[in-house]
Amino acid sequence: MIKKTLRHLGLLSAFMCALTACNKQNDATNSQATKSTPVAAENSSLPVYRVATLSVFPPFVQRDGRGIPIGFDIDLLNEIGKEEGFQLQYTTKLWQGILEGLNTNQHDIVAAGVVVTPERQKLYDFSNNYMDTQWALVLKDKTAEGKPPFKSFNEAVRASKVFTTEYGAAGQATLEKIVADNQATMINSETPYLEIANVLSGKADAAYDNARVLEFYVFMYSKDPKTKMYTLVNPNSPVNQFSFAVKKGRNDDLLNKINSGLKKLKDNGKYQQIREKWFGKSN
C-alpha cells in the first residue's frame, strides 16, 4: 500500500515539488534569487505599483515555468488592479527584509501571504484582510478502507499516534504539547509538501500546519480518490488574518484603492472564483 501511494505521488511530483516551501507563519527566509517580472498590463496611462513577493509560498504565491509569480495573492491583486485602474510590476525577494523594503521605498506593496500582527501594524499599514486562518490537522481519508473520517479535532488527536509538522513552524510548540499529552510521537518534515507525503505514505497519521496551506494541498490531492485527505481545525488555535502590506503612513490613495477593489471583487463574485481556483469550494 505504501509503495503504491508513493508511486502515485511520483505522478504529481513535477507539479507539487515546484510548490515546496517553508511555512513558518511568514518568518521563513526564501533562498531564491531576486527576480523582476514584466508589468501585468501595458497601458502607459495607468499608474504602476511595484509589488514584492516570494518565490514560493503556495497557494499564495509560487512561480510558473517562466519564473513569473502566480498564486492566490497574485490573481487577487491583479483583479484589484483591473477594477481600480492600476498596473503591477512584480519582483520576487527573500522574506527577510521584504516588509522593511516598504518603508525604504524599494516597493509599494507586499503580497506574500502576509499575516497581520500587532507588532507589524506598528511598522506598516495593511489592507482589509482578504482571508483568515487557524491551525489544523490533515489526515488521509480512509473511507474506502471502511474507516470513516474523524468528526472532530480532538477525536483525531486521540486516535493518532504519529504526528508531523515542519521543523521551526509556528505551530510546532502546540503540536509538541499535543504529542506529550497523548503519549504520541512527532516527526519533522522540511516542508508542508513533505508533511503531506508523510501522511499519505503512512509514516505519520496526521500533519499539523496552517489551515489555509493545508486546504490548498488537500484540494490538489483530493482530486484523486487514492490521495484524498481532509482537515480538522484546532478550535483553540488563534485566528490570523492575511492582508496586503504598504508603507506606514503612505500619503496617496493606494491603500484605499486596494480596499475598494477587494470589496468590488467580493461583491461581484470574482473573489470567490479566485478562492475556489486555489482552495476549492468551501465546506
Protein Blocks (a to p, Z undefined) as FASTA:
>chain_A
ZZmmmmmmmmmmmmmmmmgccdeehpaccfbdcdddddfbdcfkbccddddddfblcfkb
ccdfkopacdjklmmmmmmmmmnopacddddddfehplmmmmnopafbdcehiacdfklm
mmpccdddfbdcddddddddfklnopacdfbfklmmmmpcbdcddehiaklmmmmmmmmm
nopacdddfbfklmmmmmmnopafbdcddfklmmmmmmmmmmpmklgccddddfkbccdd
ddddddehiabfklmmmmmmmmmmmmnommmmmmmmmnopaZZ
